[in-house]
């Protein structure tokens, strides 16, 4: 197996060197993901501590525009996740998160139909948290804050080239969207947002 991978890699390098130059290809991609959210909430109000793990599993969508040159791809990606919820007694919390990431990928053995890849991204994530109190049957908002954070993510997967234009891929992503912090009067709120994702998508190359 190791000899096969070595020979395939050498063949790819020779085929790349045989080209007159590196060709730039533009592409757009769309993905859906199944996310395992591991958001943590710590809220203290008048000495009453509320801890929760927003461990909901939900779906997210991802769209990107990118450019490929040989083994390297670079893209700008927009990520949109479904809101998360946590409840305890009369308290209810919702967390929303979106992000824009600049990603870089390295494709292995991309002279074959099957192409493993690894990647990493850095960008801006937007988090918004709302907390309501339903005591007495009346809905009262006691927390509402949104922040922009420095976010990052790492990816790995494998792509299959259907033809010269269409590629499908499946992969894994870990994302850190940063934190929300708020200190106001007798309330202290801290939320840490991280998630693991199983991703499936298509890519169209111009």
N, C-alpha and C positions, 0 to 999 in steps of 0.2 A: 504493500500500500504506500509506504514511504517513497519507494522507487518510482511508483506511478505518479505521485504528486510532484516529485522532483522533475521527472521527465516532462510532465505537463507544464510545469512552471518554466522550464528551459524553452519549450516549444513556444509558449506565449511570448517570452522575451525576444526570441528570434523573429517571430512574426511581427512584433511591435517595432523592432529595429529595421525590419524590411520596409516599413511604410515610409513614405517620403517625409512625413511630418505628423505631428499629433493633431488629430481632428477634434474640433470642439462641437459637441452635440448638446442641444438644448432639450429639456424634457419637462413635463408636468406629471405630478403623481397625486394619487388619492388613496388614503388608507382608512380603515376602521380598526379600532383596537378594543380589546376587552381588558379593562383596567382593574387591578387589585390595589385599591387605595389604602395607604397606611398613614393617613393624616391623624395627628394627635392634638387634642384640645386640652388646655388647662385654663380654668376660669375660676377666679376667687372673687366673691362679692360679699362684703361685710363678714369676712371670715368663713363663709360657706364655700368650700372647694368643690368644683365640678370638673371631673376628668372624664374624657371620652376618647375612644378610638374610632375615627370615621373609617371603618374598614369595609365600606360598601363596595360591591363589585358592580361596575357599570360600563357603559360604552363611551367611546370618544371618536371624533373624526379628525383627520389630518390631511391638509392639502399643501403642496409644495411646488415651487418652480426652481429648476436647477440647471447646471451645466456640467457636462462630463468631458474630461480630457484624459484619454488612456485609462489608467487604473484609478484615477481620482475623480470624485464628484463633489461639487459644492452646491448647496441649495438653501433657500429661504423657506421656512415651514411655519404654518399656522396650525395650532393645536386647540381644539375645543372639547372640553369635558362636560359631562352631565353633572349637575349639582349633587353634593353629598349632604346627608342629613344625620343628625344625632338628637336623641330625645332622652330626657330624664325628668320624671315627674311632670311638672308643668312647664319645664324648659324645653325649647326646641331650637336647634341651630341648623343653618344651611351654609355651605361653603361652595362658592363658585370659583372656577379657575380656567384661565386661558393663557396661552403663551405664543410668542413669536421667537423662533430659533434659527440661528445660522448654523447649518450642519456641514460637516466634512466627512466623506466616506472614502474608504479604500477598498476596491474590489479585487479579490484574488482570482486568478485564472480566468480573466474575463474574455478569453478567446474561446471558451466553451459555452454551451447553452446554460449550464449550471454555474452560478457565480456566488460564492460565499463573500460576505462583506462585514466590515466593522465600521463604526462611525461614532462621532461625538458632536454635541451641539452646545452652543452658548447663546443666551439671549435674554429676553425680558418676559417675566411671567406676571400676570395680573390676578390677584386673589381678592375675593370679597366674602366677608362673613356677616351673617345676620343671626341675631338671637332674639327669640320672642318668649314672653311669659304668658301662659294661658290661665293664670290663677283667677278663680272666680268666673271662669268661662269667658273672660274678656282677653282679647289678643293685644298685648302691650309690647312694643319694640324696646328692648333695653340695650341693644348693641348693634351697631352697623358701621363697618369700616372696610375700605378697600385700599390696597397698596400695590405698588409695582416693585418687583424684586429682580435680582439677578438670578436667573434660572440656568440649569444645565441638564444635560441628558447624555446617556451612552446607549448605543444600539449595536445589535449583531443579528445576522440572519443569512438567508440564502435567496437568490433570485433566479428565475428561469426565463430565458429569452424565447418568447413564442415565435417572433419574427423580427425583422429589422426595426419595427416601430414599437411593438408591444412587449412588455416584460411584467411578469407577476412575481411578487416576493412575499415571504413570510419571515417574521423576525421577532425579536424581543427588545424592549426598551425599559430603562430605568430613568426616571425623571425626578429631579429635586426642584420644586417650585418656590422654595424659600419659606418665609414666615410672615405671620401677622402678629404684631404686638400692640397692645393698647393699655395705658395706665391712665385711669380717669377716676378722680375721687376715691371711692373705696373699692373700685373694680380693677382687677388685673386680668387681662386676656392674652393668651399665647396660643398660636396655632402653627403647627409645622406640617407642611404639605409635601408628601412623597408618594410615588406610585410605581408599580410594575405593570407592564403592558405586553400582551400578546397581540401582534400586529399582522394584518393581511392587507395587501394593496396591489395596485396596478400602476404602471409607469408608461407613459407615451413619449417616445423620442421623436423629435422633428427631423 
